[in-house]
Amino acid sequence: MYEMMIISFIGFDNNVVSCKYLIDKVSIAAISSSIFHTNLEDGKNHKNC
């Protein structure tokens, strides 16, 4: 199962930072939504994880 989560209200700079936080601090597996872009920089600033 894969679920997208809107993280803009939490205050992270981008989805990569939010995913790293979820993995490191909360022990929740997370995949950045930018992985779905050919150029990872194109999706880096999406506000979801």
C-alpha positions in Angstrom: 0.0 0.0 0.0 1.2 3.5 -0.8 -0.4 6.6 0.7 0.5 10.2 -0.1 0.5 12.7 2.7 0.3 16.5 2.5 3.0 17.9 4.7 2.9 21.6 3.8 1.2 22.6 7.1 4.1 21.0 9.1 6.7 23.5 7.9 9.4 21.4 6.2 11.3 23.0 3.3 10.5 20.2 0.9 9.3 16.6 0.7 12.9 15.2 0.9 13.4 16.9 4.3 10.1 15.7 5.6 10.7 12.1 4.6 14.1 12.1 6.2 12.5 13.4 9.4 9.8 10.7 9.4 12.4 8.0 8.9 15.0 9.3 11.4 12.8 10.8 14.2 9.5 8.9 14.0 10.6 5.6 12.6 8.0 5.7 9.8 9.0 4.5 6.3 8.7 7.3 3.8 9.3 7.7 0.1 9.6 11.2 -1.3 7.1 11.9 -4.0 9.9 13.4 -6.1 10.9 9.8 -6.9 8.0 9.8 -9.4 9.8 12.5 -11.5 12.4 11.8 -14.2 14.4 14.8 -12.9 14.3 14.5 -9.1 14.8 18.2 -8.7 11.4 18.8 -10.5 9.5 17.2 -7.7 11.7 18.0 -4.7 9.6 21.0 -3.7 6.3 19.2 -3.7 4.6 19.6 -0.4 3.7 15.9 0.0 5.5 12.8 1.1 
